[in-house]
Amino acid sequence: MGHPLRKVCILVALGTLACVLGLAGCSVPGDELDGATRVTQTGYPAKPDPDDFEAQEKLREDNPVNDAFLDGLAGFSYRSAAAVLAGDGGSAGRGEANENYSPISLYYALAMTRLGAAGDTADEIGAVLGGDDATTTAEQCGHLQNLLMAGNNADVRLANSVWLREGTEYRQGFIDAVAGNFSASLYTARFGSAGANEAMGNWIAEATEGTIAPQVETQEDMLLSILSALYFKSEWASPFETGATETGAFHAADGDVDASFMEQRLDKPREYRSTDAYTRASLGFADGSEMTFVLPAEGVDARALLADAEALEEAFTAEDTDEAYITYRVPKFSFDRSYGLIEALQRMGMSAAFDDRADFSSLSDADAYVSSVLQESHIGLDEYGVEAAAYTKVDIMEMSALPDPSVVGEFEFVLDRPFLYEIRSPQGAVLFVGLCGNPSAS
């Protein structure tokens, strides 16, 4: 027996609507969009008052996130960062010095894509993601998303949407899963039209607070498009004094450039790690998130470290640390990046989804394949904090369109040559991984 089909442009199952509408209402991307018809209304748990510890505890109890899921997400973060950012896979192939990639945005987009896949296609996506089966992964994604959205002291938003071709029938199980577990807004649109392109672009711009405003292009034979957008904005737990910022030399790979260096000495000891290969230290945000910086030793290529998933994970997570009163000298920077991700995913072992072997029979009756996986991102860092955003877009087309030691002392941490960074949520999810090779380049 096949999966039941239903016209999503008429109605989504009452169970899904009850699940989605049962959440506390709040403004979500795409409340009003021209060029597309919204099928579901999404919402997220209300933010507990910072002083309401009982409400905060209930939120955590209602949304348990297990260590196995977080470990799997972390492993995916470093494996995919190495595949996406190293060598020709990243901006280096285009002659650019800086990188900014969001593992969690890609993870959520792939986890939703997996729900529409079957057979070897689903198995390969699952192997790339790591961890649990598709249903458990979807549930855990939903719990983490609720915790991120309802956190205090920072603006963190992880928004999802699924765009369906007008008049096409889809499996009800897929619709229920993406709306119920991922709080995904569902839209029907006439792909290939200016209205659909503009509506999707507007949704992304709204979800990323205008930091990203892409020119989206759709095609008539698209079956579906999946979007996962992340927005992060938080103040440093200890902001830098603007009067202490000075111009200095940053030793980029192709020569020195001027950069604006922020400086501060924290009045409490902080952990750091120093090896023959790198030095690592972190700065905290007001919400409990952290930004960790890894400065390769002189003579060590930052991209070589970025290319090795195990070395990258070790650099960011190894626990053998020292403590000191750290003086930070960090360059201000702001830049945008974009990545086509199919080749990176193929290197990670996901291949069937991209050719005539693709099986998306859990999505619809149509023979279909993944034609595009794209991510665009932005990051800006200054004396007050960090603003970063990304979206990942997965397009699924009909097959007919297929082309072929511890001593507390003083420690100076000067980021004056190419360095790596990551931003991690209080729950331990890696939100962004990147490379600053030239802070003066935008």
Residue pairs with C-beta under 8 A, 6 or more apart in sequence:
2 365
3 171
3 172
3 173
3 361
3 362
4 171
4 172
5 169
5 170
5 171
5 172
5 364
5 365
6 13
6 169
6 170
6 172
6 175
7 167
7 169
8 39
8 164
8 168
8 169
8 170
8 175
8 186
8 188
9 37
9 39
9 164
9 166
9 167
9 188
12 39
12 40
12 175
12 176
12 179
12 186
13 172
13 175
13 176
15 176
16 40
16 175
16 176
16 179
16 180
17 40
17 41
19 176
19 179
19 180
20 40
20 41
20 42
20 43
20 179
20 180
20 183
21 41
21 43
23 42
23 43
23 44
23 45
23 183
24 43
24 44
24 45
24 46
25 43
26 43
26 44
26 46
28 41
28 42
28 43
28 44
28 159
28 183
28 185
29 159
29 161
29 185
29 203
29 204
29 206
29 207
29 229
30 36
30 38
30 161
30 185
30 187
30 199
30 202
30 203
30 206
30 207
33 187
33 199
33 202
33 203
34 195
34 198
34 199
35 189
35 193
35 194
35 195
35 196
35 197
35 198
35 199
36 163
36 187
36 188
36 189
36 195
36 196
36 199
36 200
37 166
37 187
37 188
37 189
38 185
38 186
38 187
39 164
39 186
39 187
39 188
40 179
40 184
40 185
40 186
41 185
42 179
42 183
42 184
42 185
43 183
44 145
44 146
44 149
44 150
44 183
45 59
45 62
45 63
45 146
45 149
45 150
46 150
47 150
47 151
47 152
48 55
48 56
48 58
48 59
48 150
48 152
49 55
50 152
50 153
56 152
59 146
59 147
59 150
60 147
62 146
63 142
63 143
63 144
63 146
63 147
64 143
65 140
65 143
65 144
65 147
65 427
66 140
68 131
68 132
69 131
69 132
69 136
69 137
69 140
69 144
70 427
70 428
70 429
71 131
72 129
72 130
72 131
72 132
73 103
73 104
73 107
73 131
73 429
73 430
74 313
74 317
74 428
74 429
74 430
75 130
75 313
76 103
76 107
76 128
76 129
76 130
77 103
77 104
77 107
77 430
77 433
78 103
78 309
78 310
78 312
78 313
78 316
78 430
78 433
79 130
79 309
79 348
80 101
80 103
80 106
80 107
80 128
80 344
80 348
81 101
81 103
81 306
81 309
81 312
81 433
82 306
82 307
82 308
82 309
82 312
83 89
83 309
83 344
83 345
83 347
83 348
84 90
84 101
84 339
84 341
84 344
85 91
85 99
85 101
85 303
85 306
85 307
85 433
85 434
85 435
86 92
86 303
86 306
86 307
87 93
87 303
87 307
89 339
89 343
89 344
89 347
90 99
90 101
90 306
90 339
90 435
91 97
91 98
91 99
91 337
92 303
96 337
96 441
97 252
97 253
97 254
97 418
97 435
97 436
97 437
97 438
97 441
98 333
98 335
98 337
98 434
98 435
98 436
98 437
98 438
98 441
99 306
99 337
99 433
99 434
99 435
99 437
100 335
100 336
100 337
100 377
100 378
100 379
100 388
100 390
100 432
100 434
101 337
101 339
101 375
101 377
101 390
101 432
101 433
101 434
102 230
102 375
102 377
102 388
102 390
102 392
102 431
102 432
102 433
103 430
103 431
103 432
103 433
104 158
104 230
104 429
104 430
104 431
105 158
105 228
105 229
105 230
105 375
105 390
105 391
105 392
106 228
106 341
106 373
106 375
106 392
107 129
107 141
108 141
108 145
108 158
108 160
108 182
108 228
108 392
109 226
109 227
109 228
109 373
109 392
109 393
109 394
110 125
110 128
110 129
110 394
111 129
111 134
111 137
111 138
111 141
111 182
112 138
112 160
112 162
112 178
112 182
112 184
112 226
112 228
112 394
113 125
113 226
113 353
113 370
113 394
113 396
114 122
114 125
114 126
114 129
114 134
114 137
115 134
115 138
115 173
115 174
115 177
115 178
115 362
116 171
116 174
116 224
116 360
116 362
116 363
116 364
116 396
117 125
117 353
117 358
117 359
117 360
117 362
117 363
118 359
118 360
118 361
118 362
119 359
119 361
120 352
120 357
120 359
121 352
121 353
121 357
121 358
121 359
121 360
122 134
122 359
122 362
124 349
124 350
124 351
124 352
124 353
125 350
125 353
126 133
126 134
126 137
127 349
127 350
128 345
128 348
128 349
128 350
129 137
131 137
132 140
135 177
138 177
138 181
138 182
139 181
141 181
141 182
142 180
142 181
142 182
142 183
144 427
144 429
145 158
145 160
145 182
145 183
147 427
148 156
148 157
148 158
148 425
148 427
148 429
149 156
149 157
149 158
151 287
151 425
151 426
152 287
153 234
153 285
153 286
153 287
153 288
154 232
154 233
154 234
154 235
154 285
154 286
154 287
154 289
155 209
155 231
155 232
155 233
155 234
156 230
156 231
156 232
156 233
156 234
156 287
156 289
156 425
156 431
157 207
157 229
157 230
157 231
158 228
158 229
158 230
159 183
159 185
159 207
159 228
159 229
159 230
159 231
160 178
160 182
160 183
160 184
160 185
160 226
160 227
160 228
160 229
161 184
161 185
161 186
161 187
161 203
161 226
161 227
162 178
162 184
162 185
162 186
162 187
162 224
162 225
162 226
162 227
163 187
163 188
163 189
163 191
163 196
163 200
163 224
163 225
163 226
163 227
164 170
164 186
164 187
164 188
164 189
164 224
165 188
165 189
165 190
165 191
165 222
165 223
165 224
166 188
166 189
166 190
166 191
167 188
168 223
168 364
168 366
169 364
169 365
170 224
170 363
170 364
171 362
171 363
171 364
173 362
174 362
174 363
175 186
178 184
178 186
178 226
179 186
185 203
187 199
189 195
189 196
189 199
189 200
189 218
190 196
191 218
191 219
191 220
191 221
191 222
191 225
192 218
192 219
192 220
192 222
193 218
196 218
197 215
197 216
197 217
197 218
198 216
200 216
200 218
200 225
200 227
201 213
201 214
201 215
201 216
203 227
203 229
204 212
204 213
204 214
204 216
204 227
204 229
204 391
205 212
205 213
205 214
207 227
207 229
207 231
207 391
208 229
208 230
208 231
208 378
208 389
208 390
208 391
209 231
209 233
209 387
209 389
211 231
211 378
211 380
211 387
211 389
212 336
212 376
212 377
212 378
212 389
212 390
212 391
214 376
214 391
216 393
218 225
218 395
219 397
219 401
221 397
221 398
221 400
221 401
222 371
222 395
222 396
222 397
222 398
223 360
223 363
223 364
223 366
223 368
223 396
223 397
223 398
224 363
224 368
224 395
224 396
225 393
225 394
225 395
225 396
226 393
226 394
226 396
227 391
227 392
227 393
228 391
228 392
229 389
229 390
229 391
229 392
230 388
230 389
230 390
230 391
230 431
231 388
231 389
232 289
232 386
232 387
232 388
232 389
232 423
232 431
232 432
233 385
233 386
233 387
233 388
234 285
234 286
234 287
234 289
234 385
234 386
235 285
235 286
235 384
235 385
236 283
236 284
236 285
236 286
236 383
236 384
236 385
236 386
237 283
237 284
237 285
237 286
238 264
238 266
238 283
238 284
239 383
239 384
239 385
240 262
240 263
240 264
240 330
240 383
240 384
241 264
241 383
242 383
244 262
244 263
244 264
245 260
245 261
245 262
245 263
245 332
245 383
246 260
246 261
246 263
247 258
247 259
247 260
247 261
248 258
248 259
248 261
248 329
248 416
249 256
249 257
249 258
249 259
249 416
250 256
250 257
250 258
250 259
250 331
250 416
250 417
250 438
250 439
250 440
251 416
251 417
252 417
252 418
252 437
252 438
253 418
253 437
257 438
257 439
257 440
257 441
258 440
259 331
259 332
259 333
259 416
259 439
259 440
260 331
260 332
260 439
261 329
261 330
261 331
261 332
261 416
262 328
262 329
262 330
262 331
262 332
262 382
262 383
263 327
263 328
263 329
263 330
264 327
264 328
265 325
265 326
265 327
265 328
266 325
266 326
266 328
267 325
268 325
269 323
269 324
269 325
269 326
269 408
270 281
270 282
270 323
270 324
270 325
270 326
271 281
271 282
271 321
271 322
271 323
272 279
272 280
272 281
272 321
272 322
272 323
272 324
272 326
272 411
272 413
273 279
273 280
273 281
273 318
273 320
273 321
273 322
274 280
274 322
275 297
276 297
277 296
277 297
277 300
277 305
277 311
277 315
278 294
278 295
278 296
278 297
278 300
278 305
278 315
279 294
279 295
279 297
279 413
280 292
280 293
280 294
280 295
280 315
280 316
281 292
281 293
281 326
281 328
281 411
281 413
282 290
282 291
282 292
282 293
283 290
283 291
283 293
283 328
283 330
284 290
285 291
285 385
285 386
286 385
287 426
288 426
289 423
289 424
289 425
289 426
289 431
290 423
290 424
291 381
291 386
291 421
291 422
291 423
291 424
292 316
292 421
292 422
292 423
292 424
293 330
293 413
293 415
293 419
293 420
293 421
294 305
294 315
294 316
294 419
294 420
294 421
295 413
295 415
295 417
295 419
296 302
296 305
296 417
296 418
296 419
296 420
298 417
302 418
302 419
302 420
302 435
302 437
303 435
305 311
305 312
305 315
305 420
306 312
306 420
306 435
312 420
312 433
315 420
316 420
316 422
321 406
322 405
322 406
322 407
322 411
323 406
323 407
323 408
324 407
324 408
324 409
324 410
324 411
325 408
325 409
325 410
325 411
326 411
326 412
326 413
327 410
327 411
327 412
327 413
328 413
328 415
329 412
329 413
329 414
329 415
329 416
330 381
330 415
331 415
331 416
331 436
331 439
332 381
332 382
332 383
332 439
333 379
333 380
333 381
333 436
333 439
333 440
334 378
334 379
334 380
334 381
334 382
334 442
335 378
335 379
335 441
335 442
336 376
336 377
336 378
336 442
337 376
337 377
337 378
338 374
338 375
338 376
338 377
339 374
339 375
339 376
340 372
340 373
340 374
341 373
341 374
341 375
341 392
342 354
342 370
342 372
342 373
345 354
345 373
346 354
351 357
352 358
352 359
353 369
353 370
354 369
354 370
354 371
355 369
355 402
356 369
356 399
356 402
358 367
358 368
358 369
358 370
358 399
360 366
360 368
360 369
360 396
363 396
366 398
366 399
367 398
367 399
367 400
368 396
368 397
368 398
368 399
369 396
369 397
369 399
369 402
370 394
370 395
370 396
370 397
371 395
371 396
371 397
371 401
371 402
372 393
372 394
372 395
373 392
373 393
373 394
373 395
374 392
374 393
375 390
375 391
375 392
375 393
376 390
376 391
377 388
377 389
377 390
377 391
377 432
378 387
378 388
378 389
378 390
379 386
379 387
379 388
379 389
379 432
379 434
380 386
380 387
380 388
386 423
388 423
388 431
388 432
390 432
415 436
418 435
418 436
418 437
418 438
419 435
419 436
420 433
420 434
420 435
420 436
421 432
421 433
421 434
421 435
421 436
422 430
422 431
422 432
422 433
422 434
423 430
423 431
423 432
424 430
424 431
425 431
